[in-house]
Amino acid sequence: MMLEPSIDALQEKINSKYTLVTLSARRARQMQETKSYLVEKPKSNKYVGIALEEIQNEKLTFSRDEE
């Protein structure tokens, strides 16, 4: 079974797997509460999958704060 979007494609957007997991988990919890998505007609029916689609489509981004 292939995951979509692929981890390789996602790592082109965010190069840290830890950051990918953390960001998608936080976004999934947010979607669970708000029921609003940043992508139209998501392919996934799970919140984490939808969050990963948002990252792939550059609707959900991450910026590291420099101190």
C-alpha angles and dihedrals in degrees: 000000000000120000116225122240093032121234089240092056091046092049089058086064098038115014099200118080089201091055091046092053094044094046094046092047092051091047091048091055090048092051091048089059100038102031088213123127133197093215125063117235099000115210093217123074093202125081096233090051091050090049090053089050089052090053091047091051091047092241090119116046139172130217124188112225112232116217 
